[in-house]
Protein backbone atom coordinates (compact mmCIF):
# COMPACT_ATOMS: atom_id res chain seq x y z
CA UNK A 1 0.00 0.00 0.00
CA UNK A 2 1.24 3.48 -0.92
CA UNK A 3 0.04 6.95 0.07
CA UNK A 4 0.76 9.99 -2.06
CA UNK A 5 -0.24 13.63 -2.06
CA UNK A 6 -2.68 14.98 -4.61
CA UNK A 7 -0.78 15.96 -7.78
CA UNK A 8 -1.33 19.48 -9.12
CA UNK A 9 -3.30 18.29 -12.14
CA UNK A 10 -5.99 16.69 -9.98
CA UNK A 11 -9.28 18.66 -10.06
CA UNK A 12 -10.27 20.44 -6.87
CA UNK A 13 -12.62 18.39 -4.71
CA UNK A 14 -16.13 19.93 -4.70
CA UNK A 15 -17.06 21.48 -1.37
CA UNK A 16 -20.12 19.28 -0.82
CA UNK A 17 -18.13 16.09 -1.46
CA UNK A 18 -15.40 17.24 0.91
CA UNK A 19 -18.04 18.08 3.53
CA UNK A 20 -19.53 14.58 3.25
CA UNK A 21 -16.12 12.97 3.79
CA UNK A 22 -15.39 15.19 6.80
CA UNK A 23 -18.82 14.58 8.33
CA UNK A 24 -18.16 10.85 8.36
CA UNK A 25 -14.62 11.29 9.67
CA UNK A 26 -15.69 13.61 12.49
CA UNK A 27 -18.34 11.06 13.41
CA UNK A 28 -15.60 8.50 13.93
CA UNK A 29 -15.90 6.61 10.65
CA UNK A 30 -13.01 6.57 8.16
CA UNK A 31 -14.27 7.56 4.70
CA UNK A 32 -12.64 7.66 1.28
CA UNK A 33 -13.56 8.47 -2.29
CA UNK A 34 -13.39 5.24 -4.25
CA UNK A 35 -13.55 3.61 -7.66
CA UNK A 36 -14.07 5.72 -10.76
CA UNK A 37 -14.04 9.05 -8.96
CA UNK A 38 -10.46 8.42 -7.77
CA UNK A 39 -9.40 6.99 -11.13
CA UNK A 40 -10.72 9.99 -13.06
CA UNK A 41 -9.29 12.56 -10.65
CA UNK A 42 -5.85 10.97 -10.95
CA UNK A 43 -6.22 11.29 -14.72
CA UNK A 44 -6.98 14.98 -14.34
CA UNK A 45 -10.62 14.45 -15.32
CA UNK A 46 -13.58 15.80 -13.37
CA UNK A 47 -15.64 12.74 -12.34
CA UNK A 48 -19.25 12.49 -13.43
CA UNK A 49 -20.13 10.94 -10.07
CA UNK A 50 -18.54 10.81 -6.64
CA UNK A 51 -18.73 7.63 -4.57
CA UNK A 52 -17.64 7.25 -0.98
CA UNK A 53 -16.65 4.11 0.92
CA UNK A 54 -16.82 4.14 4.71
CA UNK A 55 -16.71 1.89 7.74
CA UNK A 56 -20.10 3.24 8.86
CA UNK A 57 -23.12 0.99 8.37
CA UNK A 58 -25.86 2.32 6.07
CA UNK A 59 -28.32 2.98 8.90
CA UNK A 60 -25.63 5.02 10.69
CA UNK A 61 -24.86 6.99 7.51
CA UNK A 62 -28.55 7.72 7.04
CA UNK A 63 -28.94 8.93 10.61
CA UNK A 64 -25.82 11.11 10.55
CA UNK A 65 -26.81 13.07 7.46
CA UNK A 66 -30.52 13.18 8.24
CA UNK A 67 -29.65 14.74 11.59
CA UNK A 68 -28.00 17.68 9.80
CA UNK A 69 -30.98 18.16 7.48
CA UNK A 70 -29.79 16.37 4.34
CA UNK A 71 -31.85 13.89 2.34
CA UNK A 72 -30.64 10.29 2.31
CA UNK A 73 -32.22 7.76 -0.06
CA UNK A 74 -31.92 4.00 0.73
CA UNK A 75 -31.07 3.10 -2.87
CA UNK A 76 -29.33 -0.19 -2.07
CA UNK A 77 -29.37 -0.44 1.66
CA UNK A 78 -29.28 -4.25 1.65
CA UNK A 79 -25.91 -3.98 -0.14
CA UNK A 80 -24.72 -1.21 2.16
CA UNK A 81 -25.45 1.72 -0.17
CA UNK A 82 -27.38 4.90 0.46
CA UNK A 83 -27.51 8.01 -1.70
CA UNK A 84 -26.83 11.37 -0.11
CA UNK A 85 -28.45 14.38 -1.78
CA UNK A 86 -26.29 17.41 -1.03
CA UNK A 87 -27.50 21.00 -0.70
CA UNK A 88 -26.63 21.72 -4.34
CA UNK A 89 -28.53 18.65 -5.56
CA UNK A 90 -25.56 16.35 -6.14
CA UNK A 91 -26.14 12.64 -5.52
CA UNK A 92 -23.29 10.88 -3.71
CA UNK A 93 -23.44 7.13 -3.21
CA UNK A 94 -22.05 6.14 0.19
CA UNK A 95 -21.35 2.45 0.65
CA UNK A 96 -20.19 0.47 3.65
CA UNK A 97 -16.91 -1.40 3.17
CA UNK A 98 -17.51 -5.02 2.17
CA UNK A 99 -15.80 -8.28 1.50
CA UNK A 100 -17.07 -11.18 -0.59
CA UNK A 101 -18.10 -14.31 1.26
CA UNK A 102 -19.42 -16.21 -1.74
CA UNK A 103 -19.82 -15.57 -5.49
CA UNK A 104 -21.77 -17.47 -8.15
CA UNK A 105 -20.58 -15.87 -11.38
CA UNK A 106 -22.94 -12.92 -11.22
CA UNK A 107 -23.94 -12.07 -7.66
CA UNK A 108 -21.91 -12.00 -4.48
CA UNK A 109 -22.82 -12.71 -0.88
CA UNK A 110 -21.02 -10.01 1.08
CA UNK A 111 -20.53 -9.02 4.65
CA UNK A 112 -19.80 -5.54 5.91
CA UNK A 113 -16.26 -4.84 7.02
CA UNK A 114 -13.83 -2.19 8.16
CA UNK A 115 -10.86 -2.88 5.87
CA UNK A 116 -10.22 -0.76 2.78
CA UNK A 117 -7.73 -3.40 1.62
CA UNK A 118 -10.41 -6.12 1.71
CA UNK A 119 -12.81 -3.86 -0.16
CA UNK A 120 -10.18 -3.13 -2.81
CA UNK A 121 -9.52 -6.86 -3.26
CA UNK A 122 -13.11 -7.50 -4.40
CA UNK A 123 -13.03 -4.86 -7.13
CA UNK A 124 -12.59 -5.52 -10.83
CA UNK A 125 -9.63 -3.51 -12.15
CA UNK A 126 -6.59 -2.07 -10.43
CA UNK A 127 -7.43 1.43 -11.64
CA UNK A 128 -10.82 1.12 -9.90
CA UNK A 129 -9.41 -0.19 -6.61
CA UNK A 130 -7.97 3.01 -5.16
CA UNK A 131 -9.21 5.26 -2.37
CA UNK A 132 -8.68 8.96 -1.65
CA UNK A 133 -9.25 10.66 1.68
CA UNK A 134 -10.32 14.22 2.43
CA UNK A 135 -6.71 15.44 2.50
CA UNK A 136 -5.94 14.04 -0.96
CA UNK A 137 -3.93 11.01 0.19
CA UNK A 138 -4.40 8.01 -2.13
CA UNK A 139 -4.44 4.43 -0.85
CA UNK A 140 -3.39 2.12 -3.68
CA UNK A 141 -3.31 -1.58 -2.78
CA UNK A 142 -2.82 -3.06 -6.28
CA UNK A 143 -0.57 -0.62 -8.16
CA UNK A 144 -3.45 1.14 -9.84
CA UNK A 145 -1.50 4.40 -10.17
CA UNK A 146 1.29 2.59 -11.98
CA UNK A 147 -1.25 1.08 -14.37
CA UNK A 148 -2.73 4.52 -14.96
CA UNK A 149 0.74 5.82 -15.77
CA UNK A 150 1.40 3.02 -18.27
CA UNK A 151 -2.21 3.02 -19.53
CA UNK A 152 -2.63 -0.64 -18.62
CA UNK A 153 -6.01 -2.27 -18.00
CA UNK A 154 -5.48 -5.06 -15.48
CA UNK A 155 -7.76 -7.13 -13.27
CA UNK A 156 -7.14 -7.07 -9.53
CA UNK A 157 -5.19 -10.24 -8.77
CA UNK A 158 -5.78 -13.30 -10.95
CA UNK A 159 -7.96 -12.34 -13.96
CA UNK A 160 -9.65 -15.75 -14.25
CA UNK A 161 -10.67 -15.58 -10.58
CA UNK A 162 -12.09 -12.07 -10.97
CA UNK A 163 -14.01 -13.13 -14.09
CA UNK A 164 -15.50 -16.25 -12.48
CA UNK A 165 -16.75 -14.11 -9.59
CA UNK A 166 -18.85 -12.08 -12.04
CA UNK A 167 -18.84 -12.95 -15.75
CA UNK A 168 -20.22 -9.52 -16.64
CA UNK A 169 -16.68 -8.31 -15.96
CA UNK A 170 -15.77 -9.65 -19.42
CA UNK A 171 -18.05 -7.04 -20.98
CA UNK A 172 -16.95 -4.36 -18.51
CA UNK A 173 -13.33 -5.04 -19.46
CA UNK A 174 -13.98 -4.30 -23.13
CA UNK A 175 -16.13 -1.28 -22.25
CA UNK A 176 -13.30 0.25 -20.20
CA UNK A 177 -10.86 -0.58 -22.99
CA UNK A 178 -13.06 1.29 -25.46
CA UNK A 179 -13.53 4.21 -23.11
CA UNK A 180 -9.93 4.69 -21.97
CA UNK A 181 -7.98 3.19 -24.89
CA UNK A 182 -5.65 1.42 -22.46
CA UNK A 183 -3.59 -1.68 -23.28
CA UNK A 184 -4.75 -4.94 -21.67
CA UNK A 185 -2.49 -6.86 -19.33
CA UNK A 186 -1.10 -9.89 -21.24
CA UNK A 187 -2.75 -12.37 -18.85
CA UNK A 188 -6.23 -11.00 -19.49
CA UNK A 189 -7.19 -12.15 -22.99
CA UNK A 190 -6.40 -15.86 -22.36
CA UNK A 191 -8.48 -15.70 -19.17
CA UNK A 192 -11.41 -14.18 -21.07
CA UNK A 193 -11.21 -16.77 -23.86
CA UNK A 194 -11.21 -19.57 -21.28
CA UNK A 195 -14.35 -18.29 -19.57
CA UNK A 196 -16.70 -17.39 -22.43
CA UNK A 197 -19.30 -19.93 -21.35
CA UNK A 198 -19.93 -17.85 -18.25
CA UNK A 199 -21.54 -15.12 -20.34
CA UNK A 200 -24.58 -17.40 -20.62
CA UNK A 201 -25.27 -16.60 -16.95
CA UNK A 202 -25.66 -12.89 -17.70
CA UNK A 203 -29.03 -11.47 -18.69
CA UNK A 204 -29.37 -10.19 -22.24
CA UNK A 205 -30.34 -6.77 -20.90
CA UNK A 206 -27.01 -6.43 -19.06
CA UNK A 207 -25.01 -7.70 -22.05
CA UNK A 208 -26.75 -5.22 -24.35
CA UNK A 209 -26.31 -2.35 -21.90
CA UNK A 210 -22.56 -2.94 -21.74
CA UNK A 211 -22.33 -3.34 -25.52
CA UNK A 212 -24.15 -0.06 -26.14
CA UNK A 213 -21.91 1.78 -23.69
CA UNK A 214 -18.90 0.34 -25.49
CA UNK A 215 -20.29 1.47 -28.85
CA UNK A 216 -20.78 5.00 -27.50
CA UNK A 217 -17.17 5.18 -26.29
CA UNK A 218 -14.41 7.12 -28.00
CA UNK A 219 -12.18 4.18 -28.94
CA UNK A 220 -14.22 1.01 -29.67
CA UNK A 221 -12.17 -0.34 -32.60
CA UNK A 222 -9.38 -2.20 -30.76
CA UNK A 223 -11.77 -3.53 -28.14
CA UNK A 224 -14.20 -4.83 -30.76
CA UNK A 225 -11.43 -6.42 -32.79
CA UNK A 226 -10.24 -8.19 -29.64
CA UNK A 227 -13.80 -9.28 -28.86
CA UNK A 228 -13.94 -10.82 -32.32
CA UNK A 229 -10.60 -12.64 -32.06
CA UNK A 230 -11.32 -13.92 -28.54
CA UNK A 231 -14.76 -15.28 -29.41
CA UNK A 232 -16.71 -12.80 -27.30
CA UNK A 233 -18.56 -11.30 -30.27
CA UNK A 234 -19.54 -14.74 -31.55
CA UNK A 235 -20.87 -15.51 -28.07
CA UNK A 236 -22.99 -12.40 -27.62
CA UNK A 237 -23.83 -11.98 -31.33
CA UNK A 238 -23.95 -15.52 -32.75
CA UNK A 239 -25.35 -14.09 -35.98
CA UNK A 240 -21.81 -12.91 -36.76
CA UNK A 241 -20.65 -16.50 -37.14
CA UNK A 242 -22.08 -16.52 -40.65
CA UNK A 243 -20.40 -13.25 -41.54
CA UNK A 244 -17.20 -11.45 -40.77
CA UNK A 245 -16.22 -8.60 -38.54
CA UNK A 246 -12.69 -7.55 -39.37
CA UNK A 247 -10.31 -5.08 -37.83
CA UNK A 248 -11.04 -2.84 -40.82
CA UNK A 249 -14.76 -3.02 -40.04
CA UNK A 250 -14.04 -2.16 -36.41
CA UNK A 251 -11.99 0.88 -37.45
CA UNK A 252 -14.70 1.96 -39.90
CA UNK A 253 -17.22 1.74 -37.07
CA UNK A 254 -15.05 3.88 -34.81
CA UNK A 255 -14.57 6.47 -37.55
CA UNK A 256 -18.29 7.19 -37.53
CA UNK A 257 -18.79 10.02 -35.05
CA UNK A 258 -21.66 12.36 -34.24
CA UNK A 259 -22.78 14.43 -31.29
CA UNK A 260 -26.20 12.81 -31.67
CA UNK A 261 -27.15 10.57 -28.75
CA UNK A 262 -28.04 7.83 -31.26
CA UNK A 263 -24.36 7.30 -32.11
CA UNK A 264 -24.38 3.91 -30.41
CA UNK A 265 -27.30 2.68 -32.51
CA UNK A 266 -25.64 3.73 -35.77
CA UNK A 267 -22.54 1.87 -34.69
CA UNK A 268 -24.69 -1.10 -33.72
CA UNK A 269 -26.21 -1.01 -37.21
CA UNK A 270 -22.70 -1.02 -38.65
CA UNK A 271 -21.77 -3.93 -36.40
CA UNK A 272 -24.75 -6.11 -37.29
CA UNK A 273 -24.43 -5.24 -40.97
CA UNK A 274 -21.36 -7.48 -40.83
CA UNK A 275 -23.76 -10.42 -40.47
CA UNK A 276 -24.43 -10.00 -44.18
CA UNK A 277 -28.18 -9.85 -43.61
CA UNK A 278 -30.06 -6.84 -44.92
CA UNK A 279 -33.57 -8.26 -44.63
CA UNK A 280 -35.55 -5.98 -42.36
CA UNK A 281 -37.40 -8.94 -40.87
CA UNK A 282 -34.15 -10.65 -39.84
CA UNK A 283 -32.70 -7.44 -38.46
CA UNK A 284 -35.82 -6.79 -36.42
CA UNK A 285 -35.58 -10.29 -35.00
CA UNK A 286 -31.96 -9.69 -34.01
CA UNK A 287 -32.64 -6.34 -32.33
CA UNK A 288 -35.61 -7.85 -30.51
CA UNK A 289 -33.32 -10.57 -29.14
CA UNK A 290 -30.97 -7.85 -27.91
CA UNK A 291 -33.87 -6.49 -25.83
CA UNK A 292 -33.69 -3.02 -27.33
CA UNK A 293 -36.61 -0.70 -26.81
CA UNK A 294 -39.10 -0.65 -29.66
CA UNK A 295 -37.85 2.72 -30.86
CA UNK A 296 -34.15 1.83 -30.66
CA UNK A 297 -34.70 -1.56 -32.30
CA UNK A 298 -36.56 0.04 -35.20
CA UNK A 299 -33.91 2.72 -35.65
CA UNK A 300 -31.11 0.16 -35.71
CA UNK A 301 -32.95 -2.27 -37.98
CA UNK A 302 -34.04 0.38 -40.45
CA UNK A 303 -30.57 1.90 -40.66
CA UNK A 304 -28.95 -1.48 -41.30
CA UNK A 305 -31.48 -2.34 -44.01
CA UNK A 306 -31.74 1.11 -45.64
CA UNK A 307 -28.82 0.65 -48.10
CA UNK A 308 -30.91 -1.94 -49.96
CA UNK A 309 -33.29 0.83 -50.96
CA UNK A 310 -30.41 2.53 -52.75
CA UNK A 311 -30.18 -0.26 -55.32
CA UNK A 312 -32.79 1.56 -57.39
CA UNK A 313 -32.25 5.09 -58.66
CA UNK A 314 -35.14 7.46 -57.80
CA UNK A 315 -36.91 8.31 -61.06
CA UNK A 316 -38.32 11.63 -59.77
CA UNK A 317 -37.57 14.19 -57.07
CA UNK A 318 -40.64 12.91 -55.22
CA UNK A 319 -39.07 9.43 -55.01
CA UNK A 320 -35.96 10.93 -53.40
CA UNK A 321 -38.05 12.97 -50.97
CA UNK A 322 -40.09 9.93 -49.98
CA UNK A 323 -36.86 8.08 -49.17
CA UNK A 324 -35.85 10.94 -46.86
CA UNK A 325 -39.35 10.92 -45.36
CA UNK A 326 -39.03 7.24 -44.50
CA UNK A 327 -35.63 7.79 -42.93
CA UNK A 328 -36.87 10.64 -40.75
CA UNK A 329 -39.90 8.58 -39.81
CA UNK A 330 -37.72 6.08 -37.98
CA UNK A 331 -34.84 8.40 -36.99
CA UNK A 332 -36.81 11.51 -36.01
CA UNK A 333 -37.79 14.72 -37.74
CA UNK A 334 -34.81 16.81 -38.76
CA UNK A 335 -32.40 13.90 -38.42
CA UNK A 336 -31.40 13.63 -42.10
CA UNK A 337 -28.37 15.93 -42.17
CA UNK A 338 -27.20 15.33 -38.61
CA UNK A 339 -27.55 11.57 -38.40
CA UNK A 340 -29.12 9.66 -41.27
CA UNK A 341 -27.06 10.85 -44.24
CA UNK A 342 -23.68 10.36 -42.49
CA UNK A 343 -24.87 6.98 -41.19
CA UNK A 344 -25.92 5.82 -44.65
CA UNK A 345 -22.59 6.94 -46.10
CA UNK A 346 -20.87 4.83 -43.44
CA UNK A 347 -23.14 1.83 -44.02
CA UNK A 348 -22.83 1.96 -47.81
CA UNK A 349 -19.06 2.15 -47.63
CA UNK A 350 -18.56 -0.32 -44.77
CA UNK A 351 -15.98 -3.08 -45.35
CA UNK A 352 -17.82 -6.24 -46.39
CA UNK A 353 -16.88 -9.94 -46.26
CA UNK A 354 -16.53 -9.69 -50.01
CA UNK A 355 -16.39 -6.75 -52.38
CA UNK A 356 -19.89 -5.35 -52.70
CA UNK A 357 -20.58 -4.63 -56.38
CA UNK A 358 -23.50 -2.45 -55.31
CA UNK A 359 -21.42 -0.08 -53.17
CA UNK A 360 -20.51 2.31 -56.00
CA UNK A 361 -24.06 2.33 -57.30
CA UNK A 362 -25.49 2.90 -53.85
CA UNK A 363 -23.08 5.75 -53.18
CA UNK A 364 -24.13 7.41 -56.44
CA UNK A 365 -27.83 7.04 -55.64
CA UNK A 366 -27.32 8.35 -52.11
CA UNK A 367 -25.55 11.41 -53.55
CA UNK A 368 -28.50 12.03 -55.87
CA UNK A 369 -30.99 11.80 -53.01
CA UNK A 370 -28.85 14.11 -50.88
CA UNK A 371 -28.71 16.64 -53.71
CA UNK A 372 -32.51 16.66 -54.02
CA UNK A 373 -32.91 17.09 -50.27
CA UNK A 374 -30.37 19.91 -50.20
CA UNK A 375 -32.15 21.76 -53.00
CA UNK A 376 -35.74 21.06 -52.02
CA UNK A 377 -35.81 20.41 -48.29
CA UNK A 378 -38.26 23.25 -47.72
CA UNK A 379 -40.62 21.83 -50.34
CA UNK A 380 -40.41 18.37 -48.76
CA UNK A 381 -41.39 19.75 -45.39
CA UNK A 382 -44.15 21.96 -46.84
CA UNK A 383 -47.63 20.66 -46.00
CA UNK A 384 -50.06 20.07 -48.84
CA UNK A 385 -51.76 23.47 -49.40
CA UNK A 386 -55.12 21.80 -50.05
CA UNK A 387 -56.97 20.38 -47.06
CA UNK A 388 -58.96 17.19 -47.47
CA UNK A 389 -62.24 19.00 -46.85
CA UNK A 390 -61.62 21.24 -49.88
CA UNK A 391 -61.00 18.17 -52.03
CA UNK A 392 -64.21 16.55 -50.88
CA UNK A 393 -66.30 19.67 -51.55
CA UNK A 394 -64.68 20.81 -54.79
CA UNK A 395 -64.55 17.37 -56.37
CA UNK A 396 -67.79 16.00 -54.89
CA UNK A 397 -65.94 13.09 -53.29
CA UNK A 398 -66.78 11.04 -50.22
CA UNK A 399 -64.18 9.83 -47.68
CA UNK A 400 -62.50 6.57 -48.63
CA UNK A 401 -59.39 4.94 -50.06
CA UNK A 402 -59.62 6.91 -53.28
CA UNK A 403 -59.24 10.18 -51.36
CA UNK A 404 -56.11 8.82 -49.66
CA UNK A 405 -54.66 7.80 -53.02
CA UNK A 406 -55.42 11.25 -54.42
CA UNK A 407 -53.72 13.01 -51.49
CA UNK A 408 -50.61 10.86 -52.02
CA UNK A 409 -50.62 11.61 -55.75
CA UNK A 410 -51.10 15.33 -55.10
CA UNK A 411 -48.17 15.39 -52.69
CA UNK A 412 -45.90 13.64 -55.18
CA UNK A 413 -46.96 15.93 -58.03
CA UNK A 414 -46.39 19.05 -55.90
CA UNK A 415 -42.89 17.80 -55.00
CA UNK A 416 -42.20 17.14 -58.68
CA UNK A 417 -43.13 20.73 -59.50
CA UNK A 418 -46.32 19.96 -61.43
CA UNK A 419 -48.26 22.66 -59.56
CA UNK A 420 -47.79 25.14 -56.71
CA UNK A 421 -51.03 27.01 -55.88
CA UNK A 422 -54.21 25.46 -54.43
CA UNK A 423 -56.09 26.34 -57.61
CA UNK A 424 -53.51 24.56 -59.74
CA UNK A 425 -53.64 21.62 -57.37
CA UNK A 426 -57.40 21.25 -57.72
CA UNK A 427 -57.11 21.32 -61.51
CA UNK A 428 -54.41 18.66 -61.30
CA UNK A 429 -56.66 16.58 -59.03
CA UNK A 430 -59.58 16.85 -61.48
CA UNK A 431 -57.34 15.55 -64.30
CA UNK A 432 -56.05 12.74 -62.06
CA UNK A 433 -59.61 11.64 -61.30
CA UNK A 434 -60.56 11.81 -64.97
CA UNK A 435 -57.59 9.63 -65.90
CA UNK A 436 -58.62 7.09 -63.23
CA UNK A 437 -62.26 7.00 -64.34
Secondary structure in CASP SS format (residue, H / E / C, confidence):
PFRMAT SS
TARGET T0000
AUTHOR 0000-0000-0000
METHOD secondary structure of the structure
MODEL  1
X C 1.00
X E 1.00
X E 1.00
X E 1.00
X C 1.00
X C 1.00
X C 1.00
X C 1.00
X C 1.00
X C 1.00
X C 1.00
X C 1.00
X C 1.00
X C 1.00
X H 1.00
X H 1.00
X H 1.00
X H 1.00
X H 1.00
X H 1.00
X H 1.00
X H 1.00
X H 1.00
X H 1.00
X H 1.00
X H 1.00
X C 1.00
X C 1.00
X C 1.00
X C 1.00
X E 1.00
X E 1.00
X E 1.00
X E 1.00
X C 1.00
X H 1.00
X H 1.00
X H 1.00
X H 1.00
X H 1.00
X H 1.00
X H 1.00
X C 1.00
X C 1.00
X C 1.00
X C 1.00
X C 1.00
X C 1.00
X C 1.00
X E 1.00
X E 1.00
X E 1.00
X E 1.00
X E 1.00
X C 1.00
X C 1.00
X C 1.00
X H 1.00
X H 1.00
X H 1.00
X H 1.00
X H 1.00
X H 1.00
X H 1.00
X H 1.00
X H 1.00
X H 1.00
X C 1.00
X C 1.00
X C 1.00
X E 1.00
X E 1.00
X E 1.00
X E 1.00
X E 1.00
X E 1.00
X H 1.00
X H 1.00
X H 1.00
X C 1.00
X E 1.00
X E 1.00
X E 1.00
X E 1.00
X E 1.00
X C 1.00
X C 1.00
X C 1.00
X C 1.00
X C 1.00
X E 1.00
X E 1.00
X E 1.00
X E 1.00
X E 1.00
X E 1.00
X C 1.00
X E 1.00
X E 1.00
X E 1.00
X E 1.00
X E 1.00
X E 1.00
X C 1.00
X E 1.00
X C 1.00
X C 1.00
X E 1.00
X E 1.00
X E 1.00
X E 1.00
X E 1.00
X C 1.00
X C 1.00
X C 1.00
X H 1.00
X H 1.00
X H 1.00
X H 1.00
X H 1.00
X H 1.00
X C 1.00
X C 1.00
X C 1.00
X E 1.00
X H 1.00
X H 1.00
X H 1.00
X C 1.00
X E 1.00
X E 1.00
X E 1.00
X C 1.00
X C 1.00
X C 1.00
X C 1.00
X C 1.00
X E 1.00
X E 1.00
X E 1.00
X C 1.00
X C 1.00
X C 1.00
X H 1.00
X H 1.00
X H 1.00
X H 1.00
X H 1.00
X H 1.00
X H 1.00
X C 1.00
X E 1.00
X E 1.00
X C 1.00
X E 1.00
X C 1.00
X C 1.00
X C 1.00
X H 1.00
X H 1.00
X H 1.00
X H 1.00
X H 1.00
X H 1.00
X H 1.00
X E 1.00
X C 1.00
X H 1.00
X H 1.00
X H 1.00
X H 1.00
X H 1.00
X H 1.00
X H 1.00
X H 1.00
X H 1.00
X H 1.00
X H 1.00
X H 1.00
X H 1.00
X C 1.00
X C 1.00
X E 1.00
X E 1.00
X C 1.00
X H 1.00
X H 1.00
X H 1.00
X H 1.00
X H 1.00
X H 1.00
X H 1.00
X H 1.00
X C 1.00
X C 1.00
X H 1.00
X H 1.00
X H 1.00
X H 1.00
X H 1.00
X H 1.00
X C 1.00
X C 1.00
X H 1.00
X H 1.00
X H 1.00
X H 1.00
X H 1.00
X H 1.00
X H 1.00
X H 1.00
X H 1.00
X H 1.00
X H 1.00
X H 1.00
X C 1.00
X C 1.00
X C 1.00
X C 1.00
X H 1.00
X H 1.00
X H 1.00
X H 1.00
X H 1.00
X H 1.00
X H 1.00
X H 1.00
X H 1.00
X H 1.00
X H 1.00
X C 1.00
X H 1.00
X H 1.00
X H 1.00
X H 1.00
X H 1.00
X C 1.00
X H 1.00
X H 1.00
X H 1.00
X H 1.00
X H 1.00
X C 1.00
X C 1.00
X C 1.00
X C 1.00
X H 1.00
X H 1.00
X H 1.00
X H 1.00
X H 1.00
X H 1.00
X H 1.00
X H 1.00
X H 1.00
X C 1.00
X C 1.00
X C 1.00
X C 1.00
X C 1.00
X C 1.00
X C 1.00
X H 1.00
X H 1.00
X H 1.00
X H 1.00
X H 1.00
X H 1.00
X H 1.00
X H 1.00
X H 1.00
X H 1.00
X H 1.00
X C 1.00
X C 1.00
X C 1.00
X C 1.00
X C 1.00
X C 1.00
X H 1.00
X H 1.00
X H 1.00
X H 1.00
X H 1.00
X H 1.00
X H 1.00
X H 1.00
X H 1.00
X H 1.00
X C 1.00
X C 1.00
X C 1.00
X C 1.00
X H 1.00
X H 1.00
X H 1.00
X H 1.00
X H 1.00
X H 1.00
X H 1.00
X H 1.00
X H 1.00
X H 1.00
X H 1.00
X H 1.00
X H 1.00
X H 1.00
X H 1.00
X H 1.00
X H 1.00
X H 1.00
X C 1.00
X C 1.00
X C 1.00
X C 1.00
X C 1.00
X H 1.00
X H 1.00
X H 1.00
X H 1.00
X H 1.00
X H 1.00
X H 1.00
X H 1.00
X H 1.00
X H 1.00
X H 1.00
X H 1.00
X H 1.00
X H 1.00
X H 1.00
X C 1.00
X C 1.00
X C 1.00
X C 1.00
X H 1.00
X H 1.00
X H 1.00
X H 1.00
X H 1.00
X H 1.00
X H 1.00
X H 1.00
X H 1.00
X H 1.00
X H 1.00
X H 1.00
X H 1.00
X C 1.00
X C 1.00
X C 1.00
X C 1.00
X C 1.00
X C 1.00
X C 1.00
X C 1.00
X C 1.00
X C 1.00
X H 1.00
X H 1.00
X H 1.00
X H 1.00
X H 1.00
X H 1.00
X H 1.00
X H 1.00
X H 1.00
X H 1.00
X H 1.00
X H 1.00
X H 1.00
X H 1.00
X H 1.00
X H 1.00
X H 1.00
X H 1.00
X H 1.00
X H 1.00
X H 1.00
X H 1.00
X H 1.00
X C 1.00
X C 1.00
X C 1.00
X C 1.00
X C 1.00
X C 1.00
X H 1.00
X H 1.00
X H 1.00
X H 1.00
X H 1.00
X H 1.00
X H 1.00
X C 1.00
X C 1.00
X C 1.00
X C 1.00
X C 1.00
X C 1.00
X H 1.00
X H 1.00
X H 1.00
X H 1.00
X H 1.00
X H 1.00
X H 1.00
X H 1.00
X H 1.00
X H 1.00
X H 1.00
X H 1.00
X H 1.00
X H 1.00
X H 1.00
X C 1.00
X C 1.00
X C 1.00
X C 1.00
X C 1.00
X C 1.00
X H 1.00
X H 1.00
X H 1.00
X H 1.00
X H 1.00
X H 1.00
X H 1.00
X H 1.00
X H 1.00
X H 1.00
X H 1.00
X H 1.00
X H 1.00
X H 1.00
X H 1.00
X C 1.00
END
